[in-house]
Every structure is written in structure tokens, then in C-alpha cells.
């Protein structure tokens, strides 16, 4: 497996991986906002300083994560592994690469938010050293509320 830093021209690959991975949440109430993103919105985020890592197996993209540096922490989101490759440790390898990146740029805290309705994702992060440090309700413009936990790992 090879994990590379993304560039702006990778927006369509990042978007494709994200949509494939997040389709399992299309029936959630509300559905993940990841499904509303476009190649252009991903491209815009990358051009504004967001970063991403893409995982490849035999030159085929199989997963990715998007992230940014905020307040001496690395905040990541949209961790995605295509459905046929889930459960094979790819997400953990991507997160390990994210930790390596954080160490290189002298950041020692990784942070993410996870829907409380997706316990398998909370379990994934917990299994590799993340702790819940906050709970909140995100109020969406459509009047829907999403309960999330904030999780962090100190390196």
C-alpha cells in the first residue's frame, strides 16, 4: 500500500472515494453532508489550504482522508475507504500516515468528529488510542440535529 499527499488536481479522485464510502449513510437522518459535496467543492477546499492523503493498492485509489491544521491540532474529516476494501486495515494505515504527517509538522494532537449513530467509527478510533472529549448537537440549516462526539489522540 502506498499513501500519498494529494494535490488540487486529485479532487475528482478524492470526491469519488468519499462518495463511494459515504453512500452507506445515504439513509441516515439527515444523510451525511459528504454526499452533497462536489468535485468543485473538494477542489476549492484543497485550493484554500485543506490537505488530503490518498491510499493506493496496485496504483488504484482505495481510501483517503481530508485534514487541516487548526489551533496547534490536526483536524481530519471524511476518512473514506471504498466499501469492497473496508475491514482490511486501510483506514488504520491512513490514520498512521496522518500521525506521521503530524509528527513531521510538530503537531501532537489529532482531532475528529464522529456521529454518535455510527458506533463502529467511534470504536475504530478508540481502538487506536482516540478518546471522546466532547459531545455536541450540530444544528443543520434544514432543522435537523446531529449528535456527534469529538475525539482526539495525543501523539
Protein Blocks (a to p, Z undefined) as FASTA:
>chain_A
ZZddddfklmmmmmmmmmmmmmmmmmpccddfklmpcfklmmmmmmnopacddddeehia
fbdcddddeehiacdehiacdfklgonlmmmmmmmmmmmmmmmnopabdcddddfklmml
mmmmmmnopacfbdcddddfkopacddddddddZZ
